[in-house]
Amino acid sequence: MSMRTRRIGSLEVSVVGLGCNNFGGRTDEARSLEVIDAAIDAGINFLDTADIYAGTRSEEIIGRALQGRRDRVVLASKFGMRVDDAMPGGASPDYVRRAAEDSLRRLRTDVIDLYQLHQPDPATPIADTLAAMDELVQAGKVREIGCSNFSPEQLREAAAAVRDGAARFVSVQNEYSLLQRDPDKGVLEECAEQGLAFLPFFPLASGLLTGKYRAGEAPPEGTRLAGKGMAERWATERNVRIVEDLRAFAEARGRTLLELAFSWLLARPQVASVIAGATRPEQVQANVAAAGWVLSDEEMAEVDRLAPVG
Protein backbone atom coordinates (compact mmCIF):
# COMPACT_ATOMS: atom_id res chain seq x y z
CA MET A 1 0.00 0.00 0.00
CA SER A 2 1.46 3.34 -1.02
CA MET A 3 1.87 6.08 1.58
CA ARG A 4 -0.99 8.58 1.70
CA THR A 5 -0.18 12.26 1.85
CA ARG A 6 -1.82 15.40 3.21
CA ARG A 7 -0.93 19.07 2.95
CA ILE A 8 0.74 21.56 5.25
CA GLY A 9 0.30 24.80 3.36
CA SER A 10 2.10 24.23 0.04
CA LEU A 11 3.93 21.15 1.36
CA GLU A 12 2.80 17.59 0.66
CA VAL A 13 3.71 15.28 3.52
CA SER A 14 3.31 11.60 4.33
CA VAL A 15 0.55 10.90 6.86
CA VAL A 16 3.12 9.05 8.94
CA GLY A 17 6.09 11.28 9.74
CA LEU A 18 9.25 10.82 11.77
CA GLY A 19 9.79 12.70 15.02
CA CYS A 20 13.54 13.18 15.45
CA ASN A 21 13.81 14.10 19.13
CA ASN A 22 15.64 10.83 19.94
CA PHE A 23 18.52 11.46 17.54
CA GLY A 24 21.77 12.22 19.34
CA GLY A 25 20.24 11.35 22.69
CA ARG A 26 18.57 7.97 23.18
CA THR A 27 19.69 7.03 19.66
CA ASP A 28 23.32 7.40 18.58
CA GLU A 29 24.26 8.62 15.10
CA ALA A 30 24.65 5.18 13.54
CA ARG A 31 21.26 4.00 14.75
CA SER A 32 19.68 7.35 13.85
CA LEU A 33 20.91 6.90 10.29
CA GLU A 34 19.35 3.42 10.18
CA VAL A 35 16.04 4.91 11.33
CA ILE A 36 16.15 7.67 8.71
CA ASP A 37 17.01 5.13 5.99
CA ALA A 38 14.10 2.93 7.08
CA ALA A 39 11.72 5.90 7.10
CA ILE A 40 12.63 7.02 3.57
CA ASP A 41 12.49 3.42 2.30
CA ALA A 42 9.00 3.05 3.84
CA GLY A 43 7.66 6.13 2.07
CA ILE A 44 7.96 8.62 4.92
CA ASN A 45 8.96 12.01 3.55
CA PHE A 46 8.34 14.23 6.59
CA LEU A 47 11.04 14.68 9.26
CA ASP A 48 10.42 16.93 12.24
CA THR A 49 13.20 18.15 14.52
CA ALA A 50 14.11 21.21 16.63
CA ASP A 51 17.23 23.12 17.59
CA ILE A 52 16.95 21.96 21.21
CA TYR A 53 16.70 18.23 20.49
CA ALA A 54 19.74 16.54 22.05
CA GLY A 55 21.38 19.94 22.41
CA THR A 56 21.43 20.60 18.62
CA ARG A 57 22.76 17.11 17.83
CA SER A 58 19.51 15.98 16.20
CA GLU A 59 19.77 18.70 13.55
CA GLU A 60 23.46 17.93 13.01
CA ILE A 61 22.81 14.21 12.52
CA ILE A 62 19.94 14.86 10.11
CA GLY A 63 22.09 17.29 8.15
CA ARG A 64 24.77 14.68 7.63
CA ALA A 65 22.25 11.91 6.92
CA LEU A 66 20.46 13.84 4.17
CA GLN A 67 23.52 14.76 2.12
CA GLY A 68 22.78 13.76 -1.47
CA ARG A 69 19.09 13.13 -0.82
CA ARG A 70 17.78 16.33 0.74
CA ASP A 71 15.19 16.57 -2.05
CA ARG A 72 13.52 13.35 -0.85
CA VAL A 73 12.20 14.81 2.39
CA VAL A 74 10.10 17.66 3.71
CA LEU A 75 12.21 18.99 6.57
CA ALA A 76 10.70 20.74 9.59
CA SER A 77 12.50 22.33 12.52
CA LYS A 78 11.65 24.58 15.45
CA PHE A 79 13.17 27.43 17.41
CA GLY A 80 12.32 29.48 20.48
CA MET A 81 13.16 27.26 23.46
CA ARG A 82 16.44 27.60 25.34
CA VAL A 83 19.37 25.94 23.55
CA ASP A 84 22.26 27.20 25.72
CA ASP A 85 23.58 30.39 27.30
CA ALA A 86 24.24 31.93 23.88
CA MET A 87 20.77 31.02 22.58
CA PRO A 88 18.47 31.38 25.60
CA GLY A 89 15.22 31.18 23.67
CA GLY A 90 12.61 33.67 22.57
CA ALA A 91 11.10 34.98 19.37
CA SER A 92 12.41 38.52 18.90
CA PRO A 93 13.25 39.36 15.26
CA ASP A 94 17.01 39.18 15.92
CA TYR A 95 16.63 35.84 17.67
CA VAL A 96 14.52 34.45 14.81
CA ARG A 97 17.22 35.36 12.27
CA ARG A 98 20.07 33.92 14.35
CA ALA A 99 18.22 30.72 15.16
CA ALA A 100 17.33 30.15 11.52
CA GLU A 101 20.90 30.63 10.32
CA ASP A 102 22.13 28.21 12.99
CA SER A 103 19.59 25.56 12.00
CA LEU A 104 20.30 25.96 8.28
CA ARG A 105 24.00 25.43 8.99
CA ARG A 106 23.45 22.38 11.20
CA LEU A 107 20.96 20.86 8.75
CA ARG A 108 23.36 21.53 5.84
CA THR A 109 20.55 22.90 3.71
CA ASP A 110 19.65 26.13 1.94
CA VAL A 111 16.01 25.99 2.98
CA ILE A 112 13.89 24.67 5.84
CA ASP A 113 10.53 23.51 4.49
CA LEU A 114 8.53 24.18 7.68
CA TYR A 115 10.01 26.48 10.33
CA GLN A 116 8.05 26.51 13.58
CA LEU A 117 7.99 28.76 16.63
CA HIS A 118 8.36 26.15 19.39
CA GLN A 119 6.40 28.06 22.01
CA PRO A 120 4.80 31.49 22.43
CA ASP A 121 7.12 34.27 23.59
CA PRO A 122 5.20 36.60 25.93
CA ALA A 123 8.04 39.15 25.75
CA THR A 124 7.70 39.68 21.98
CA PRO A 125 4.59 40.83 20.09
CA ILE A 126 3.56 38.04 17.74
CA ALA A 127 3.43 40.56 14.88
CA ASP A 128 7.17 41.17 15.27
CA THR A 129 7.92 37.44 15.22
CA LEU A 130 5.74 36.89 12.17
CA ALA A 131 7.42 39.76 10.32
CA ALA A 132 10.85 38.23 10.94
CA MET A 133 9.65 34.78 9.86
CA ASP A 134 8.16 36.34 6.73
CA GLU A 135 11.60 37.80 5.96
CA LEU A 136 12.98 34.26 5.97
CA VAL A 137 10.28 33.15 3.54
CA GLN A 138 10.90 36.12 1.24
CA ALA A 139 14.63 35.37 1.31
CA GLY A 140 13.99 31.75 0.25
CA LYS A 141 15.42 30.32 3.47
CA VAL A 142 12.06 28.95 4.68
CA ARG A 143 9.11 27.66 2.65
CA GLU A 144 6.31 27.66 5.22
CA ILE A 145 6.00 28.76 8.86
CA GLY A 146 4.17 27.17 11.76
CA CYS A 147 3.87 27.26 15.52
CA SER A 148 3.78 24.86 18.46
CA ASN A 149 2.17 24.83 21.90
CA PHE A 150 -0.33 27.55 20.92
CA SER A 151 -3.82 27.91 22.38
CA PRO A 152 -6.91 28.81 20.30
CA GLU A 153 -6.64 32.40 21.53
CA GLN A 154 -2.97 32.59 20.52
CA LEU A 155 -3.75 31.16 17.09
CA ARG A 156 -6.42 33.84 16.58
CA GLU A 157 -4.03 36.55 17.76
CA ALA A 158 -1.39 35.36 15.30
CA ALA A 159 -3.87 35.26 12.41
CA ALA A 160 -4.95 38.83 13.16
CA ALA A 161 -1.33 40.05 13.27
CA VAL A 162 -0.33 38.96 9.75
CA ARG A 163 0.36 41.82 7.35
CA ASP A 164 -1.32 41.75 3.93
CA GLY A 165 0.51 39.37 1.63
CA ALA A 166 2.91 38.16 4.31
CA ALA A 167 3.54 34.58 5.40
CA ARG A 168 1.17 33.22 7.99
CA PHE A 169 1.25 30.13 10.15
CA VAL A 170 0.08 27.09 8.18
CA SER A 171 0.35 24.59 11.04
CA VAL A 172 0.28 24.12 14.77
CA GLN A 173 2.05 21.30 16.63
CA ASN A 174 0.61 20.44 20.04
CA GLU A 175 0.53 17.35 22.19
CA TYR A 176 -2.37 15.09 21.17
CA SER A 177 -3.14 11.42 21.62
CA LEU A 178 -5.84 9.08 22.86
CA LEU A 179 -4.60 9.88 26.37
CA GLN A 180 -4.12 13.64 26.00
CA ARG A 181 -7.04 15.27 24.22
CA ASP A 182 -6.63 18.96 25.01
CA PRO A 183 -6.72 19.94 21.29
CA ASP A 184 -10.33 18.73 21.24
CA LYS A 185 -11.16 21.68 23.51
CA GLY A 186 -10.73 24.30 20.79
CA VAL A 187 -7.44 24.02 18.92
CA LEU A 188 -8.71 21.56 16.29
CA GLU A 189 -11.80 23.69 15.78
CA GLU A 190 -9.57 26.74 15.27
CA CYS A 191 -7.46 24.76 12.79
CA ALA A 192 -10.59 23.99 10.77
CA GLU A 193 -11.63 27.65 10.93
CA GLN A 194 -8.24 28.95 9.75
CA GLY A 195 -7.30 26.09 7.44
CA LEU A 196 -4.31 25.13 9.59
CA ALA A 197 -2.71 21.71 9.51
CA PHE A 198 -2.39 20.04 12.92
CA LEU A 199 0.69 18.02 13.91
CA PRO A 200 0.31 15.90 17.06
CA PHE A 201 3.44 15.42 19.15
CA PHE A 202 3.72 12.55 21.64
CA PRO A 203 1.06 10.75 19.53
CA LEU A 204 1.91 7.48 21.27
CA ALA A 205 2.01 9.02 24.76
CA SER A 206 5.76 8.33 25.12
CA GLY A 207 5.20 4.72 24.10
CA LEU A 208 2.24 3.92 26.33
CA LEU A 209 0.07 3.44 23.23
CA THR A 210 2.49 1.16 21.39
CA GLY A 211 1.17 -1.98 23.05
CA LYS A 212 4.47 -2.98 24.67
CA TYR A 213 3.38 -2.04 28.21
CA ARG A 214 0.99 -4.14 30.30
CA ALA A 215 -0.87 -3.25 33.47
CA GLY A 216 0.90 -4.54 36.58
CA GLU A 217 4.19 -5.17 34.75
CA ALA A 218 7.38 -3.10 34.90
CA PRO A 219 8.23 -1.22 31.67
CA PRO A 220 10.61 -3.26 29.47
CA GLU A 221 14.27 -2.39 30.00
CA GLY A 222 15.55 0.30 27.66
CA THR A 223 12.13 1.71 26.79
CA ARG A 224 11.28 5.36 27.31
CA LEU A 225 8.96 4.63 30.24
CA ALA A 226 11.76 2.76 32.01
CA GLY A 227 13.51 6.14 32.36
CA LYS A 228 13.54 7.96 35.67
CA GLY A 229 10.25 9.73 36.35
CA MET A 230 8.71 8.83 32.99
CA ALA A 231 6.38 6.12 34.27
CA GLU A 232 5.11 8.44 36.99
CA ARG A 233 4.16 11.03 34.39
CA TRP A 234 2.61 8.76 31.79
CA ALA A 235 1.61 5.47 33.42
CA THR A 236 -0.95 6.98 35.78
CA GLU A 237 -3.78 4.83 37.09
CA ARG A 238 -6.19 6.57 34.69
CA ASN A 239 -3.96 6.12 31.66
CA VAL A 240 -3.20 2.47 32.37
CA ARG A 241 -6.92 1.73 32.73
CA ILE A 242 -7.73 3.51 29.46
CA VAL A 243 -4.90 1.74 27.64
CA GLU A 244 -6.17 -1.68 28.72
CA ASP A 245 -9.71 -0.79 27.58
CA LEU A 246 -8.42 0.48 24.23
CA ARG A 247 -6.25 -2.61 23.78
CA ALA A 248 -9.30 -4.84 24.30
CA PHE A 249 -11.32 -2.69 21.87
CA ALA A 250 -8.66 -3.02 19.15
CA GLU A 251 -7.99 -6.73 19.67
CA ALA A 252 -11.72 -7.53 19.51
CA ARG A 253 -11.57 -6.16 15.94
CA GLY A 254 -8.41 -8.00 14.97
CA ARG A 255 -6.32 -4.84 15.31
CA THR A 256 -3.54 -3.63 17.59
CA LEU A 257 -3.36 -0.77 20.04
CA LEU A 258 -0.71 0.85 17.80
CA GLU A 259 -3.08 0.74 14.82
CA LEU A 260 -5.76 2.39 16.91
CA ALA A 261 -3.43 5.15 18.13
CA PHE A 262 -2.39 6.11 14.59
CA SER A 263 -5.69 5.62 12.81
CA TRP A 264 -7.72 7.48 15.43
CA LEU A 265 -5.50 10.54 14.98
CA LEU A 266 -5.70 10.33 11.19
CA ALA A 267 -9.49 10.19 11.38
CA ARG A 268 -9.22 13.91 12.15
CA PRO A 269 -9.08 15.80 8.81
CA GLN A 270 -7.00 18.54 10.43
CA VAL A 271 -4.18 16.11 11.28
CA ALA A 272 -1.63 16.26 8.47
CA SER A 273 0.99 13.82 9.73
CA VAL A 274 1.51 11.69 12.83
CA ILE A 275 5.14 12.40 13.74
CA ALA A 276 6.00 9.47 15.96
CA GLY A 277 9.56 8.98 17.13
CA ALA A 278 11.48 5.76 16.57
CA THR A 279 14.72 4.34 17.92
CA ARG A 280 14.88 1.27 15.63
CA PRO A 281 14.01 0.61 11.97
CA GLU A 282 11.42 -1.98 13.03
CA GLN A 283 9.49 0.72 14.88
CA VAL A 284 9.36 2.84 11.74
CA GLN A 285 7.97 -0.08 9.75
CA ALA A 286 5.39 -0.82 12.45
CA ASN A 287 4.29 2.82 12.53
CA VAL A 288 3.80 2.91 8.77
CA ALA A 289 1.79 -0.33 8.84
CA ALA A 290 -0.38 1.00 11.67
CA ALA A 291 -1.96 3.87 9.75
CA GLY A 292 -4.40 1.95 7.56
CA TRP A 293 -7.44 1.34 9.77
CA VAL A 294 -10.43 3.49 8.79
CA LEU A 295 -12.62 3.62 11.89
CA SER A 296 -16.40 3.77 11.49
CA ASP A 297 -18.53 6.44 13.18
CA GLU A 298 -19.67 3.82 15.67
CA GLU A 299 -16.09 2.84 16.47
CA MET A 300 -15.09 6.49 16.91
CA ALA A 301 -17.99 6.98 19.32
CA GLU A 302 -16.95 3.94 21.33
CA VAL A 303 -13.35 5.18 21.50
CA ASP A 304 -14.64 8.54 22.76
CA ARG A 305 -16.42 6.67 25.53
CA LEU A 306 -13.30 4.68 26.47
CA ALA A 307 -10.89 7.63 26.23
CA PRO A 308 -12.96 10.74 26.94
CA VAL A 309 -11.78 14.32 26.68
CA GLY A 310 -10.45 15.14 30.15
Beta strands, then each sheet from edge to edge (+ up, - down):
strand 1: 5-8
strand 2: 11-14
strand 3: 16-19
strand 4: 46-48
strand 5: 74-79
strand 6: 112-117
strand 7: 142-148
strand 8: 169-175
strand 9: 197-201
strand 10: 274-277
sheet 1: 1+ 2-
sheet 2: 9+ 8+ 7+ 6+ 5+ 4+ 3+ 10+
end
